[in-house]
Amino acid sequence: MSRASTEAKRLHKADFGKERIDLLYEDEWLCIVFKPSGLLSVPYPGSRARTAIDALELLMRKRGTFSASHRPFVVHRLDRDTSGVMMFAFSEASQQKIMDTWQTMVTRRLYHAVAENPSPRSCFAPLADSGTIDAPLAYNSHNIGFVPKAGDHPAEGSATKQALRHRTNGSIYERNLTVRGGRAEFKTIPAVTHYRVLCRGTVHTLIELDLETGRKNQIRAHLASKGYPLAGDENYRAKTDPFGRLALHARTLEFDHPYTGEHLCFEVPEPDDWLSCVQNGSGGIPAVWSMPHHQQKHGASRPDSVLERIPGRRKRGGMDFIQKGKLHR
């Protein structure tokens, strides 16, 4: 069965399953593209969904620039529902050179995110205006990253038993398990995120994030651990979905070219309505998966009443903040 968030996108996302990339820059060694939300960066085992690397290859074929010696190779990834600026290499040699020098060649990599404010009744304190989240990550059996608490252990289910029995290192979960005293334990990996609050609202906060490490789900897990899950993030139990997507955007990629030494910077701003939504407090549109009546089996489709309450993204784009605010009453 499909997840609630996937069904919502299927019904309301105009380009669902047909997302396109924009080519921002290319030379003989690498290219920079804009990847929209909803598009996988690269395929994973068993998946038949379109990916950014598929879309780039198709674009190159149409332009006559694709060949066996000049084709795209991934050097870093964005989560499926994260939009933003990505880099691809055009040969295995370029891919290796970029990956080997990534930490020194990339001088700035900024994300913008809209996060839900903690409930006043929660134990979480408001984020400072700026700071650093230095918290190692673990991964659960669904390969979702999180900041473990003292005493957290892997679930004693079939996925854990299989991972410990085969130890194939085929998944992030398997790679980050260890055994102590005959019991499975999480093996954490370092993760450091620097942040700066750009705008505080009554419902959400707009945050700029600078990655010191680039772990899977790092931003989402770090902010959720502070009581600030990203809007539209079903995996981290967000309660609102004002944009019909995960509110995380890779805005800036700045680097020194690994072959020419030229300093390059590419920036694609997040949608304008992110800031206005935070400023006006109009983003309290409830997420389908957080609604009380959505207590059916995992992935059940939404009742008609919910579909009527949450219009598609295009229609919401034409609403003022007062109209948007009425949606969740």
N, C-alpha and C positions, 0 to 999 in steps of 0.2 A: 504493500500500500504506500502511496505517496505521502510525504510529510505535509502538514497543514500549510507551511510556508510555500512549498512547491506548488500546491494546488492553487494558492492565492495568486502566485505569479502566472501560472498557466491561464488563469481566468482574466487577469487584469494587465499583464505585461504585454504591450503591443508587439514586441519583437521576441517573445518567448521562443527559445530554441533556434532563433535566426539572428542572434546578436552579431554585429560586425565590429571589426577593429578599424582603427584609423592609423595609418602609417605617418609618423611624425618626422622620421629621419632615417636615412640609410646610406651606407657606404659599402665598400667591398668586404668589410670585416664584421659589421654589426648593424642592427637597426633598432629604433625606438618606436613603440606602438602605444596606442591608448586602448586598453581592454575595458569593455563595459561590464557592469554587474550582470551576473547570470551566466557568464561564459567561463568554462574551465580554462586554466592556463595550459595544461598538458593532460593527456589521457591518463587514466588509471586502469589497472587490470579489470577487465570485464565491462568497462564503460563504452558505450557507443555514442555518447554525446559529443557534439561539436566542441572544439577547443580553439584557443587563441593560436596555437601553432598550426592547426589545420587551416584556420582562416588566413593566416599569413602565407602559408604555402600556396593556397588557392589564389591569393592576390598576386604572388610572384609569378605563378604560372600564367595568369591572364596578362601580365606585363612582359612576359618573356624573359624574366630574370632568374627563373628557377633552373637548376641543373644538379647533377649528382654531386658536383664539387662546390655548389653554391646554393645551400638550402638552410632552413632555420634549425637552430639548436637552442634549447632552453638554458638560461644561465641563472634565473631566479623565478619565483612564482608568486602569484597573488591568489588568495582564496577565491573560489568560484564567485561568491557574491560581493567581493571587493572590486571596485573599479579603479582605474588609474594607469599610470605610466609603467611600462615594462620594457625590458631589453631582451633581444635575442641575438645570438651569434650566427654567422653565416658559414661556419665550417667547424669541424671538430677541434682543429688547432686553435681557432679563435675562442671557441667555447672554453677550452682548457685554460688558455691564457687569462681570460676574463675571470673565470672562477678562482684561479690561483691568486689573482691580485685584487679580488673584489673588495676586501676590507680596506685596502689602501687607495684603490682607484676611485671608489665612490666617496665623494666628499660630503654629500648631503642627500638624505632620503626621508622626505617628510610625508606624513599622512595627516588627513583631517578626518575627524569622527564626531558624530553626534551621539552622546551617551545619555542614558536616563539618570536623573538625579536620584540619590538614595532616598528612601522613605524616611521622613522625620522620626518614625518609630524604630528604624533599624539601628544597628550598632555601628554603622559606618559614619565616619566624620567627612565633611566636605573636603574635596581635594584642595591643596594649596594652589596658589596662582601658577606655580611652576614647581617642578621637582623631578625625581627619578624613582621609578619602580624597579627595584632590583630583587626579583623573586624567581627562583628556579621553577621550571615547568615539568609536569609529568603528563602522561597521556593515558586516556582510558581505552577500553577495548573498542571504542568507535573511532579511535585515533584523534580525539578531540583534546586539545591541551587545556590544562588547568593548573592553578597554584595549589599544591596539596597542603593540607593542614596536618598537624602532628597526629599520628595515629591512623592516617589514611592508608588503606591497603587495597590492592586490586580485588575486584569481586571474584569470589571463588566459583566461577562459572566455567562453562565449556570453552569459552574463548581464551581464558587464562590458562586452563589446563593444556589446551592445544598449543598455545604459544610457548609454554614452558617445555612441552614434550618435544616439539619439533625445532624450536629455536632457529628458524630459517632466516630471521631478520628481515622478513618480507614486509612488515608493517612497522610504523612508528611505535605502536604499542609493544610489539615483540622486541624491538631494539631497546626499549626503555623499561625492561623488566629485569629483575634480579631475584635471586633466592637466598634467603638467610634463615637458618634454623628450620629448613624444610618448608618455609612459607614464602609465597611470592611477595615482592615489595617493588614499589615504584623506584626507578632509577631516574633522578631528576637531571635536567640539563640547565646550565646557566642562561638567564634571559634578563636583559636590561633595556628599559624603555625610558627615554626622557620625554617629558610632556610640558605643555604650556596651555593654560586655559585661555581661550580666545573670547568667549562670551558665555555668560551664565544666564539661564532663564529659569522660569518657575518649574518647568517640567524637564528640560534637557540642558546639557552643557555642550558647547562646541569646543573641541580640544585639538591642538596640534601635537603630533607625536613624532619623535625622532628615534629611530631604532639604532641601538648600539649593537645588538645581536638581531638576527633575522630568523627566529624560530617560527614554526607553523603555529598559527593562532595566537601569536605572542600578544598583540595589542588587545585582542578580544578577551583573552584570559587575564591579562594584567589589570585591565580596567574593571572587569567583572569582579575580580578579587578585592577591589576597593569599593564595591557597591555601585559601580557605574557600568552596567551592561550596555552594549551598543544598541541603539534603537533598531528594531527589525531583526534582532539576533535570536532566533528560536533556540539555538544550541545553548545559549547562556541565560535563558529564561527572561528575556526582555518582555515587558508588558505592553509596549507600544510599537507601532509600525507605521509611522507617519508618511514614509516615502515608498512603501511597498517594496522595500529592499533593505539589505544590510547597510547601515549608515557609516561605511568606512571607505575612504578614497585615498589612493596613493597619488598625492598631488605633485610632488617634486622629486626628480631624479637628477642629481648633479654629479658629474664625474670627470676625471681626466682620461682622455681617450687612450686605451692601452697600446695603440700602435703609433698614433701621431703626436700624442701628448697634449692635444688641444683640449682646453677646458670647455665642457659643454653642460648646458642646463636645460632641462625640459620640464615644463610646468603646465598642468591642466587643472584649473580650479574645479572644486566640487560644485554641484548645482546651487544656484542662487537661493533656492528656497530653504536650504539647510540653515543658513544664518537667520533668515526672516522667521523661520519656524521657532528657533531658539529664542530670539528676541521677543516675539509676540506670545510665546507660551501656547502656541496653537498645535503642538505636536502630540497631544494626548490621545491620538487615535488608537484604539485598543488593537493589539495584535490578535489574530484569529486564535492562536494557540493558547492565549492567556485568558480567554473568555470562560466564565463559569459553565456555560452550556456546552463547551467543547471538551467533554469528558468521555468521548467515544474512543474507539480503538485508535491507536497511533496512526495518523495519516488520514483520518476520515475527512470527507469533503465537508465544506461549510454549509450550514443551513441557508436557505434563501434570505432570511431576515438579515443575516450577516452580510451577504453580498449586497443587499440594498443599503446597508449602513456604511459600507466602505467602498466608495466609488473608485474607478480606475485612476491610474497616475495622471493621465491626460486631463481628466475632469477635475481632479484635485488641484492641478497646476493652474486652472483658471479661477480657483476660489480665493477669496481674501481670507485673512486669518480668522475673522469672525465666523465665516461659513465653515472653515476647517474645524474650528473649536466646537461647533455644534454637533459634529459627527459622533463624538464620543459621549454625548449626554444621554 
